[in-house]
Amino acid sequence: MREIKFRAWDKKDKAMREVVGIDFISKSVLLANILPNIKIESYRRNFSDVVLMEYIGIKDALGNEIYEGDVIENRENGDKINFGHGQCWIFDTRRLKKYRVIGNVFENPELVSGL
């Protein structure tokens, strides 16, 4: 069974955050902001103020977790793949050993302009 976890793009702060909890009753998400001095600050955002991205259960060639919204690149030929929302990808995970995460659609929108 794969690990279920999320991250979120905070539309207000324009920053990627770790999701600590999801409250479906209040329609909010508890986000964590890890500051440089290792202090963890958490806060709530309404569903409308974030974009949730789920971990797809696979790591890239360097051991980085791949989430929805990530852009990965083939280290051998430079081909790129965008893990967009609602898309279904079926992979031979051995092939993914050639790929690495190079960014995501929110922090690096220039990566998807040519896809």
Contacts in CASP RR format, 6 or more apart in sequence:
PFRMAT RR
TARGET T0000
AUTHOR 0000-0000-0000
METHOD contacts of the structure
MODEL  1
MREIKFRAWDKKDKAMREVVGIDFISKSVLLANILPNIKIESYRRNFSDV
VLMEYIGIKDALGNEIYEGDVIENRENGDKINFGHGQCWIFDTRRLKKYR
VIGNVFENPELVSGL
2 55 0 8 1.000
2 57 0 8 1.000
3 55 0 8 1.000
3 57 0 8 1.000
4 54 0 8 1.000
4 55 0 8 1.000
5 19 0 8 1.000
5 54 0 8 1.000
5 55 0 8 1.000
6 19 0 8 1.000
6 22 0 8 1.000
6 52 0 8 1.000
6 53 0 8 1.000
6 54 0 8 1.000
6 55 0 8 1.000
7 16 0 8 1.000
7 17 0 8 1.000
7 18 0 8 1.000
7 19 0 8 1.000
7 52 0 8 1.000
7 53 0 8 1.000
7 55 0 8 1.000
7 67 0 8 1.000
8 16 0 8 1.000
8 17 0 8 1.000
8 19 0 8 1.000
8 29 0 8 1.000
8 31 0 8 1.000
8 45 0 8 1.000
8 50 0 8 1.000
8 51 0 8 1.000
8 52 0 8 1.000
8 53 0 8 1.000
9 15 0 8 1.000
9 16 0 8 1.000
9 17 0 8 1.000
9 50 0 8 1.000
9 51 0 8 1.000
9 53 0 8 1.000
9 106 0 8 1.000
10 16 0 8 1.000
10 17 0 8 1.000
10 31 0 8 1.000
10 45 0 8 1.000
10 49 0 8 1.000
10 50 0 8 1.000
11 49 0 8 1.000
11 50 0 8 1.000
11 51 0 8 1.000
12 45 0 8 1.000
12 49 0 8 1.000
14 106 0 8 1.000
15 33 0 8 1.000
16 104 0 8 1.000
16 106 0 8 1.000
16 107 0 8 1.000
17 31 0 8 1.000
17 32 0 8 1.000
17 33 0 8 1.000
17 50 0 8 1.000
18 31 0 8 1.000
18 32 0 8 1.000
18 34 0 8 1.000
19 29 0 8 1.000
19 30 0 8 1.000
19 31 0 8 1.000
19 32 0 8 1.000
19 52 0 8 1.000
20 30 0 8 1.000
20 31 0 8 1.000
20 32 0 8 1.000
20 42 0 8 1.000
21 29 0 8 1.000
21 30 0 8 1.000
22 29 0 8 1.000
22 30 0 8 1.000
22 52 0 8 1.000
23 29 0 8 1.000
23 30 0 8 1.000
23 44 0 8 1.000
27 46 0 8 1.000
27 47 0 8 1.000
28 44 0 8 1.000
28 45 0 8 1.000
28 46 0 8 1.000
28 47 0 8 1.000
29 44 0 8 1.000
29 45 0 8 1.000
29 46 0 8 1.000
29 47 0 8 1.000
29 50 0 8 1.000
29 52 0 8 1.000
30 42 0 8 1.000
30 43 0 8 1.000
30 44 0 8 1.000
31 42 0 8 1.000
31 43 0 8 1.000
31 44 0 8 1.000
31 45 0 8 1.000
31 50 0 8 1.000
32 40 0 8 1.000
32 41 0 8 1.000
32 42 0 8 1.000
33 40 0 8 1.000
33 41 0 8 1.000
33 42 0 8 1.000
33 43 0 8 1.000
34 40 0 8 1.000
34 41 0 8 1.000
35 41 0 8 1.000
51 85 0 8 1.000
51 106 0 8 1.000
53 67 0 8 1.000
53 68 0 8 1.000
53 69 0 8 1.000
53 70 0 8 1.000
53 85 0 8 1.000
53 104 0 8 1.000
54 67 0 8 1.000
54 68 0 8 1.000
55 65 0 8 1.000
55 66 0 8 1.000
55 67 0 8 1.000
56 66 0 8 1.000
56 67 0 8 1.000
56 68 0 8 1.000
56 83 0 8 1.000
56 89 0 8 1.000
57 65 0 8 1.000
57 66 0 8 1.000
58 65 0 8 1.000
58 66 0 8 1.000
58 91 0 8 1.000
58 93 0 8 1.000
58 96 0 8 1.000
59 65 0 8 1.000
59 66 0 8 1.000
59 96 0 8 1.000
60 66 0 8 1.000
60 72 0 8 1.000
60 96 0 8 1.000
60 99 0 8 1.000
60 100 0 8 1.000
60 101 0 8 1.000
61 75 0 8 1.000
61 96 0 8 1.000
61 97 0 8 1.000
61 98 0 8 1.000
61 99 0 8 1.000
61 100 0 8 1.000
62 100 0 8 1.000
62 101 0 8 1.000
64 100 0 8 1.000
64 101 0 8 1.000
66 72 0 8 1.000
66 83 0 8 1.000
66 96 0 8 1.000
66 101 0 8 1.000
67 83 0 8 1.000
67 104 0 8 1.000
68 83 0 8 1.000
68 84 0 8 1.000
68 85 0 8 1.000
68 86 0 8 1.000
69 82 0 8 1.000
69 83 0 8 1.000
69 84 0 8 1.000
69 85 0 8 1.000
69 104 0 8 1.000
69 105 0 8 1.000
69 106 0 8 1.000
70 82 0 8 1.000
70 83 0 8 1.000
70 101 0 8 1.000
70 103 0 8 1.000
70 104 0 8 1.000
70 105 0 8 1.000
71 80 0 8 1.000
71 81 0 8 1.000
71 82 0 8 1.000
71 83 0 8 1.000
71 101 0 8 1.000
71 102 0 8 1.000
71 103 0 8 1.000
71 104 0 8 1.000
71 105 0 8 1.000
71 108 0 8 1.000
71 111 0 8 1.000
71 112 0 8 1.000
71 115 0 8 1.000
72 80 0 8 1.000
72 81 0 8 1.000
72 83 0 8 1.000
72 96 0 8 1.000
72 99 0 8 1.000
72 100 0 8 1.000
72 101 0 8 1.000
72 102 0 8 1.000
73 79 0 8 1.000
73 80 0 8 1.000
73 81 0 8 1.000
73 99 0 8 1.000
73 100 0 8 1.000
73 102 0 8 1.000
74 80 0 8 1.000
74 98 0 8 1.000
74 99 0 8 1.000
75 98 0 8 1.000
75 99 0 8 1.000
75 100 0 8 1.000
76 98 0 8 1.000
80 102 0 8 1.000
80 111 0 8 1.000
80 115 0 8 1.000
81 89 0 8 1.000
81 99 0 8 1.000
81 115 0 8 1.000
82 105 0 8 1.000
82 111 0 8 1.000
82 112 0 8 1.000
82 115 0 8 1.000
83 89 0 8 1.000
84 105 0 8 1.000
102 108 0 8 1.000
102 111 0 8 1.000
103 111 0 8 1.000
105 111 0 8 1.000
105 112 0 8 1.000
END
